Amino acid sequence: MPELRRDPITGEWVIIAGERAKRPKDFASHLPADEPEHDSTCPFCPGNEGMTPPEVLAFRHPGSERDSTGWWVRVVPNKYPALAVEGDLNKAGLGMYDWMNGVGAHEVIIESPDHDRQLAHLDARQIEDVLWAYRARYLDLKKDPRLKYILIFRNHGRVAGASLTHPHSQLVATPMVPGEVAAELAGAKRYEGYRDRCVYCDILRQETNEGSRLVGENGSFIAFEPYASKFPFETWLLPKRHCASFAAIAAEEQSDFAEVLADTLRRVDACLLDPPYNYMIHTAPCDSDDRQDFHWHLEIFPRLTIAAGFEMGTGIYINVTPPEMAAECLREASLGAAAPVEQEGVTLGDSDR
């Protein structure tokens, strides 16, 4: 019989359709075409730095010049930004409607010089450098009083919204707290208000103790399938130390974060044959680093199903793979080793000098 499960954070209900349960092989998928190691037309490939706006951050080999080859992680403004960093908000009312200028920031984090090396195929050391780039740009943009929220996210595959195949993530800073995040913050505050505990810390304890939805764990993080997962193989990475802001992560935690992210992405890649997916870091708003009712985390959503009329009309999602089954499949996935990336040193961009 189907189950209705309630998300303890947002209060939303999800249908777990166990009688329609699908394992990885049941999802129609195809292996992507082989990509070359370098693409002369790709703006993110080494040698094509002139195709992008000037870099704002780069991890480089010693002696390499800004906006030239010699980098292994590079951050540039998006050439076609969703929001523009210049200008004032100029908030106004248009009758009953609210309006303001599209002020914000939109940046691209190029994760590797290799056109064909997706994040799941990088070693944990290279992924850790990507995470340090995330943090550096977050801290720099957070200083701007116009910006209220910073979302770091990754689109993998065209179905998930990636227009370029070269491995990259994105960052968008907005002048308001987005509704999805606001709902999550409100749910966490509501839970803390009547239980006097962090809902994410409670989830961490229950998932660790119960184990049926646990995918992986190390000293600082767990990876698990949420009890009320909206999507098949939805996976969360949650730090064990209570902390509202991603930017407050300690050096040893960053290493563990990279390790668990690398392991989880390889399991998703191996289990589901390189599916399209989105991931995003949910962190506290820019002015709320010390709030006690929120706990930052990363959410991964493989794009295996399509929301249809029922989901759009009710907001109730139907998940055809119970999270307990998904966790078991991911735990049992056969993993290959990622090839290491040689790094000789680091040169930071101007914002981190």
C-alpha positions, 0 to 999 in steps of 0.5 A: 500500500502507498504511504504518506510521509510528512517532511518534519521541516516544511510540513509537506506531504509526500507519497511513497508509492512502494507498490510501484517501486523502481530500482536503478535499472528501471529508470530509462537512461542512456550513457552520455556521449564521450567528451573530448579532454579539450574542446577548442569551442568551450569557453571553460577549457584552458586556452579559451580564457578570453571567451569568459569575463575576467576571473575573480578567483583562480587556484593556479600553478606558480608562475601562471598569469591571471586569465591564462592557462595554468589553473585547476579551479577558476571562477568567473562572472557568468557571461549571461547573468540572471542578476547584475552586480551593478546598480541600486535596488530602487524598490518600488510599488506598482499598484499592488505589485512589488518591484526592484532592479535585478541586482545580485551576482551570478558566477561560474565555478569551473571545477577542472581544466579537463573538459571530460572530467565531471565532479564524480570522477575527480578525487576528493582533494580536487573536490575540496579545492572546489569547495574552498572556491565556493567558500571564498566567493561566498565570503566575498559576496556576503560583504555586500549589504544589498545581497540577502542570500547566496545559493551555490548549486550544480546542474549536471546534464541537459535535463538538469539545466546544464547548457555546457558539458564542461564541469562547473557549478554556479553561484547566484546571490539575490537581494531577497531570501528565496521562497523555497529557502524561506519555507525551510527556515520557517519550518526549522524555526517552528520545530525549534520553537516547540521542541527546543531542538534543531530539526536537522540535529534530530534528523541526524541522530535518527538517521544515524541510529536507524541506519536504513536510509544511511548512504555513507558517513565519516567523522564530520558528515552523513549522507542519507536519503530523507524520510519524506524524499520527494524524488527517487534517490534524493540524497542529503549531506548533513554536517554533524556539527550544528552550524547555520552557515556553510562558510563557517566550516572548519578546515578538517570538516571541509576535507570530510565534506569533500570526501563524503561528496566525492563518495556520494556522487560516485555512488549516484554515478555508478548506480544510476549510470551518470544521471542528470542531477542538481545539487544545491547548498542550503545555508542561512541568509547572509545576516543570520550566521548565528541562528540556532534553529537552522543547520546548513546542508547539501541536497542532491536531486537526480532527475529521474522522473518528471513532475506532472499534473498531480504534483503541480496541482497539489504540491504533493510529490509521488516518489516511486523509489522508497528512500530505504531502497534507494539507500540500499542500492547506493550503499551496494554500488560498485565504485571505481577509483577517481584519478588524482589531479596534480597540484603544485601550489596555489595562487588566489584571485584578488578577492582572497589576497 
